[in-house]
Amino acid sequence: MTDKDELRFLGTAGARFVMITQFRSSAGAILSLNGTNVLIDPGPGTLVRFAASKPKFNPGKLHAIVLSHKHLDHSNDVNVMIEAMTDGGFKHRGVLLCPQDALSNGGDAVVLDHYKGLLERIEVMEEGGRYHIGTLEISTPKRHIHGVEAYGLNIKARSASKTRISFITDTLYFEGLENYYDGEVLVLNVAMYKTREGVDHLCVEDATKIIAANRPKVAILTHFGMTMLKNKPWEIAQRMCDETGVKVIAARDGMKFNLNEPLL
């Protein structure tokens, strides 16, 4: 982690086939903002990426873990990262922010009961929710259309009036989706090159529409499925930039993005 305001993409894999082949890493992302460190969607390999980073990331410096939803590519390492964040359970600390169905004992809970007890607290996401984690306010404005309970994120410093960074996580596009995310930096999970019936993910056309409507200072594409990788995300990003007039970046595994740069 760092004292700088930055977003680090430990992995950029989206959906099952890129995850199981590891063509791209399926680890999560670390947001360091206003002195607070948040791990977002720790999929398979997150702990390994922490240990392999140079210099190594210290999980003990995390203040929170966020699950946008409980699918495996977003949540697989949540329990081991809770254990790492709490120094093996010896330090009662940290916040977990996640949907109720990630915790539910009535279904397939992904957060095990033992690890719930290691945390300082658990915050349960809901539509229109606002949560305070360290110096940050995280809001979940709208439930997404996905196979399980899923939410995007708006994140800002608690003292700030503007949303600094928004994450549009996994969802089927629906009318008005773009209206809920006003971040100066907009991160979009774009799993598919073209839309496919029955698959609740954004495609390039959806993402282009959202970026053109919102006009963030910077848009970052991530969470790529096989069709995105075959069509070269960096070239897609350039075409989207040309079409919308917005700076669009295709994330890479290990990429660091300085959150102060677009504000200069």
Backbone torsions as a table, in degrees:
resi	resn	phi	psi	omega
1	MET	NA	169.2	-171.6
2	THR	-142.3	159.0	174.1
3	ASP	-79.5	-13.0	-179.9
4	LYS	-78.5	156.2	171.4
5	ASP	-81.4	108.3	-178.1
6	GLU	-153.2	160.7	175.0
7	LEU	-117.6	126.1	179.8
8	ARG	-114.9	120.8	178.0
9	PHE	-89.3	101.3	175.9
10	LEU	-70.0	-31.3	178.9
11	GLY	-150.6	155.9	-178.0
12	THR	-132.1	19.1	179.7
13	ALA	-76.1	142.5	175.0
14	GLY	-128.6	138.6	176.0
15	ALA	68.1	177.8	-161.9
16	ARG	-72.8	-38.6	-171.3
17	PHE	-74.1	-38.1	174.6
18	VAL	-67.5	-35.9	177.9
19	MET	-64.0	-49.0	-173.4
20	ILE	-75.6	-22.9	175.7
21	THR	-89.8	-19.8	-175.4
22	GLN	57.5	34.9	169.6
23	PHE	-58.9	-35.6	166.9
24	ARG	-125.4	150.8	177.4
25	SER	-64.9	145.4	178.1
26	SER	-106.8	18.6	174.7
27	ALA	-69.8	169.7	-175.1
28	GLY	-85.0	-157.0	177.4
29	ALA	-127.9	147.8	177.3
30	ILE	-112.1	123.5	173.3
31	LEU	-104.8	121.2	173.1
32	SER	-112.5	114.1	-174.3
33	LEU	-146.0	125.7	175.6
34	ASN	56.2	34.7	176.9
35	GLY	83.3	3.7	179.3
36	THR	-113.1	134.6	-177.7
37	ASN	-111.5	123.5	-176.7
38	VAL	-126.0	129.3	174.2
39	LEU	-95.9	124.6	-175.6
40	ILE	-112.3	124.3	173.4
41	ASP	54.7	69.8	-179.3
42	PRO	-76.8	86.4	177.5
43	GLY	-76.1	-173.2	-178.3
44	PRO	-56.1	130.2	176.4
45	GLY	95.9	2.9	-177.7
46	THR	-62.7	-47.6	-179.4
47	LEU	-61.9	-38.9	178.8
48	VAL	-62.0	-41.9	178.9
49	ARG	-65.3	-37.3	175.4
50	PHE	-58.9	-47.4	-176.5
51	ALA	-70.9	-31.2	-175.7
52	ALA	-85.4	-15.0	-177.9
53	SER	-67.2	147.1	179.4
54	LYS	-123.6	113.7	-5.2
55	PRO	-68.6	160.0	-177.8
56	LYS	-63.2	142.3	172.0
57	PHE	-78.5	137.4	179.3
58	ASN	-98.5	109.1	-179.9
59	PRO	-59.8	-23.7	179.4
60	GLY	-67.1	-10.8	177.7
61	LYS	-94.5	-0.5	175.2
62	LEU	-72.6	143.1	173.7
63	HIS	-101.8	-21.4	-176.3
64	ALA	-161.6	158.4	169.7
65	ILE	-124.3	133.8	-179.7
66	VAL	-119.4	130.6	170.4
67	LEU	-109.6	118.0	175.3
68	SER	-69.7	-30.9	173.6
69	HIS	-167.5	174.3	-166.7
70	LYS	-95.0	4.4	178.2
71	HIS	-58.3	149.5	-169.9
72	LEU	-55.8	-39.5	-177.0
73	ASP	-71.2	-5.6	177.6
74	HIS	-114.0	-16.9	-167.9
75	SER	-131.2	-3.8	-170.2
76	ASN	-54.4	-39.0	-175.3
77	ASP	-97.5	15.4	-175.0
78	VAL	-62.3	-40.8	-176.8
79	ASN	-70.1	-43.1	179.3
80	VAL	-68.1	-31.7	177.8
81	MET	-74.0	-30.8	171.7
82	ILE	-63.4	-44.3	179.1
83	GLU	-62.4	-40.9	179.9
84	ALA	-68.7	-41.1	-179.4
85	MET	-63.5	-31.1	-176.7
86	THR	-99.8	18.4	179.3
87	ASP	54.1	52.9	178.4
88	GLY	72.2	17.8	-179.2
89	GLY	90.7	-0.4	-178.7
90	PHE	-82.7	-17.1	177.5
91	LYS	-118.2	114.4	-178.4
92	HIS	-77.9	97.1	-171.8
93	ARG	-157.6	168.0	173.3
94	GLY	87.1	155.4	-179.0
95	VAL	-118.1	141.7	169.9
96	LEU	-113.8	126.4	176.1
97	LEU	-115.3	120.1	-175.0
98	CYS	-160.0	163.8	174.7
99	PRO	-69.1	158.9	-179.2
100	GLN	-60.3	-37.3	-175.1
101	ASP	-72.2	-10.8	171.8
102	ALA	-76.0	-16.9	-177.2
103	LEU	-108.8	-19.3	-166.2
104	SER	-60.6	133.6	174.1
105	ASN	-83.1	-8.3	179.7
106	GLY	-86.8	-5.3	-179.5
107	GLY	-142.5	-147.5	-179.1
108	ASP	-90.3	81.0	176.3
109	ALA	-68.0	137.2	178.0
110	VAL	-99.7	-19.8	176.1
111	VAL	-95.1	116.1	-175.9
112	LEU	-74.5	149.1	-174.6
113	ASP	-56.8	-40.0	-178.3
114	HIS	-58.1	-40.8	-174.2
115	TYR	-78.6	-24.5	174.4
116	LYS	-58.1	-38.7	-176.4
117	GLY	-74.0	-10.3	179.8
118	LEU	-84.8	-15.5	-172.3
119	LEU	-87.2	155.5	171.9
120	GLU	-63.5	-44.2	176.5
121	ARG	-165.1	163.6	174.3
122	ILE	-120.0	131.2	175.4
123	GLU	-109.8	128.8	-177.7
124	VAL	-97.2	123.0	-179.9
125	MET	-67.2	146.0	169.8
126	GLU	-151.7	161.7	179.9
127	GLU	-61.5	129.3	-178.8
128	GLY	80.5	11.1	-177.4
129	GLY	-77.2	150.5	173.9
130	ARG	-131.3	134.2	-172.7
131	TYR	-135.9	139.7	179.1
132	HIS	-105.5	121.3	178.3
133	ILE	-128.9	109.8	-176.1
134	GLY	59.0	-125.0	-179.3
135	THR	-89.9	4.0	-171.8
136	LEU	-108.8	153.0	167.1
137	GLU	-113.4	125.9	177.8
138	ILE	-115.6	128.0	178.1
139	SER	-120.1	149.6	179.7
140	THR	-121.6	86.5	-166.2
141	PRO	-70.8	-28.4	-171.9
142	LYS	-151.4	133.8	172.6
143	ARG	-69.9	134.3	-178.7
144	HIS	-85.4	166.0	174.9
145	ILE	-95.7	103.9	-176.5
146	HIS	-151.5	176.1	-175.2
147	GLY	-70.9	-19.8	178.1
148	VAL	-134.5	176.5	178.8
149	GLU	-64.1	122.8	-173.6
150	ALA	-144.0	146.0	-177.5
151	TYR	-140.8	146.7	166.9
152	GLY	-88.9	176.4	-172.6
153	LEU	-132.7	138.8	164.4
154	ASN	-115.7	128.1	-173.4
155	ILE	-129.7	134.2	177.4
156	LYS	-151.2	164.5	169.8
157	ALA	-66.4	143.9	-175.1
158	ARG	-61.4	-26.7	-179.1
159	SER	-87.8	-6.5	-173.8
160	ALA	-90.0	154.7	177.6
161	SER	-94.0	-26.8	-176.6
162	LYS	-101.4	147.6	172.7
163	THR	-71.5	125.1	-177.9
164	ARG	-80.3	-44.4	-175.7
165	ILE	-145.8	136.0	177.8
166	SER	-119.7	144.5	175.9
167	PHE	-120.7	114.7	170.8
168	ILE	-94.8	100.1	-176.1
169	THR	-84.8	-167.3	-170.5
170	ASP	-58.0	129.9	178.4
171	THR	-169.7	152.9	163.0
172	LEU	-75.3	138.8	177.3
173	TYR	-62.8	137.9	172.7
174	PHE	-137.0	154.9	-175.6
175	GLU	-58.7	125.8	178.9
176	GLY	91.1	0.2	179.9
177	LEU	-52.4	-43.9	-175.6
178	GLU	-62.2	-21.7	-175.8
179	ASN	-72.1	-14.5	-175.1
180	TYR	-92.4	-7.7	-171.6
181	TYR	-129.4	106.5	-172.4
182	ASP	-116.0	23.6	-177.2
183	GLY	-64.0	144.7	173.8
184	GLU	-63.0	-32.4	170.1
185	VAL	-113.0	127.7	-176.6
186	LEU	-119.2	117.8	178.0
187	VAL	-103.2	127.6	-177.2
188	LEU	-122.1	131.1	171.6
189	ASN	-82.1	109.6	-177.4
190	VAL	-119.1	92.0	-173.5
191	ALA	-81.6	-27.9	-170.0
192	MET	-120.6	143.3	174.6
193	TYR	-71.8	-47.0	176.0
194	LYS	-126.6	152.6	-179.6
195	THR	-64.5	148.5	179.7
196	ARG	-136.0	133.1	-177.2
197	GLU	-57.0	131.2	175.4
198	GLY	84.7	2.1	-179.5
199	VAL	-111.8	116.1	-173.3
200	ASP	-88.4	65.8	178.2
201	HIS	-138.2	158.3	174.8
202	LEU	-76.6	149.8	172.5
203	CYS	-115.6	179.1	-177.3
204	VAL	-60.8	-42.6	179.4
205	GLU	-60.3	-43.4	178.1
206	ASP	-60.6	-48.5	-177.3
207	ALA	-62.9	-40.1	178.9
208	THR	-62.0	-41.8	178.6
209	LYS	-62.5	-43.2	-179.2
210	ILE	-65.5	-46.0	-178.5
211	ILE	-64.0	-43.0	-180.0
212	ALA	-63.5	-35.8	-179.3
213	ALA	-75.8	-41.4	-173.8
214	ASN	-85.1	-33.9	-178.6
215	ARG	49.8	59.2	174.5
216	PRO	-68.4	167.8	175.6
217	LYS	-65.7	-38.4	177.5
218	VAL	-144.3	138.9	171.5
219	ALA	-115.2	136.0	-179.6
220	ILE	-122.4	123.7	177.8
221	LEU	-91.8	139.6	177.6
222	THR	-154.6	-175.7	176.2
223	HIS	62.4	58.1	-171.7
224	PHE	-87.2	132.0	168.8
225	GLY	-86.9	-177.9	-175.3
226	MET	-60.9	-40.4	-177.2
227	THR	-68.2	-31.2	175.9
228	MET	-68.4	-44.3	-178.9
229	LEU	-64.9	-39.2	179.2
230	LYS	-64.4	-27.9	-178.1
231	ASN	-99.2	13.4	171.5
232	LYS	62.1	91.3	-176.6
233	PRO	-54.8	-34.8	-179.2
234	TRP	-65.7	-34.1	176.3
235	GLU	-74.2	-37.6	175.6
236	ILE	-60.1	-44.9	-179.3
237	ALA	-60.4	-40.8	179.9
238	GLN	-65.5	-41.4	177.7
239	ARG	-63.7	-39.7	178.4
240	MET	-65.6	-37.5	176.5
241	CYS	-62.0	-46.1	-180.0
242	ASP	-62.9	-37.5	-175.9
243	GLU	-76.2	-37.8	-173.1
244	THR	-100.5	-21.2	-174.0
245	GLY	78.1	8.2	177.7
246	VAL	-103.3	141.7	175.3
247	LYS	-66.6	120.2	-178.8
248	VAL	-122.3	131.1	-177.4
249	ILE	-122.2	137.7	170.6
250	ALA	-93.9	117.8	-177.5
251	ALA	-65.8	150.6	174.9
252	ARG	-122.5	154.9	176.0
253	ASP	-57.8	128.8	179.1
254	GLY	85.1	-0.9	-176.2
255	MET	-67.2	135.0	173.4
256	LYS	-105.2	132.8	176.2
257	PHE	-121.3	118.8	179.7
258	ASN	-76.1	115.6	-175.2
259	LEU	-73.4	-10.4	176.8
260	ASN	-85.5	-21.6	-175.5
261	GLU	-58.0	-47.9	-177.2
262	PRO	-70.0	-9.2	-178.8
263	LEU	-92.6	-6.7	-177.5
264	LEU	-72.8	NA	NA
